[in-house]
């Protein structure tokens, strides 16, 4: 069995833009999709989301341009070997590039054996509680009203992104808690790495008094000593953003030295489902949860959902809201039911179907690699680039 064709779609639809902090412009959300096909006709699809303030992001696709020739002729069953081979030993690449290839390979495997990925990972649970993950809203009153709306939709957990300015953030969380006192309603707060140590302690103590479930990304992820000190002074759970410390060995060291209360990664950032599985296993061995991110387009959400349903130590599915901007280009989407839970799908692989007409309609750039009898050909319509090689490169 051989991979004989790979396509990359850089998708930039005209959908609503959101941000998560007052110093960030509204973000362009790019969907970079890989579709790979084996010589028996089975295909695997993966997608990763990336964000930028001035235009759509082509960096993942440009990194893939140099990675994908290594896939041609490889056996798609050799996921671990491919995952290792795609990790450069010189400079780190755009993190989503290896992730999207790995996700597509897992989707291929699920379709090949006709099972959803969560079953291949162990089938730990059929459902998981969702929390609504908000963007930055316009005012304190908007947060109070949006919380009421989300509550009416069935959410029993909500994570707030706000201004990332301590005074304004605290005004908002106090107001929300004054109105919403239901004992079954859990709140989280995400500061997007933007506080200094003094502000992080101040906000953590107040969130603790308000009964918040966790405090996310109060400090830059790489400030390990700052996190360690903060945890020693508060009882509220402290977790990282999960976008900076990605190496499983580094995460293992952080957990065993008391940096965070739980690990946090995103399968579409940390190296794919293969890497997320390693991190979840490390966290379980350390007696910790691993709270996966799910912010992004449906394909990114699906990769994380399949992982957390397959393995036993994730508490929540992160449901970005409002929904519409994240669901572009899909026939199947992921939303919680009235009970506030997201349920496993029975469909094979990632369990979601792509609307390829919609994807092509918003494609900004496309790269194709295919293996021919005489070698492989690669082409791109994103910048006039074209190249041919006489022989394929096999893993």
Secondary structure, 3 states (H helix, E strand, C coil): CCEEEEEEEEECCCCCCECCCCCCCCEEEEEEEEEEEECCCCEEEEEEEEEECCCCCCHHHHHHHHHHHHCCCCCCCCHHHHHHHCCCCCCCCCHHHHHHHHHHHHHHHHHHHCCEHHHHHCCCCCEEEEEEECCCCCCHHHHHHHHHHHHHCCCCEEEEECCCCHHHHHHHHHHHHHHCCCCCCEEEEECCCCCCHHHHHHHHHHHHHCCCCEEECCCCCCCHHHHHHHHHHCCCEEECCCCCCCCHHHHHHHHHCCCCCEECCCHHHHCCHHHHHHHHHHHHHCCCCECCCCCCCHHHHHHHHHHHHHCCCCCEEEEECCCHHHCCCECCCCCCCCCCEEECCCCCECCCCECHHHHHHCEEEEEEEEEECCEEEEEECCCCCEEEECCCCCC
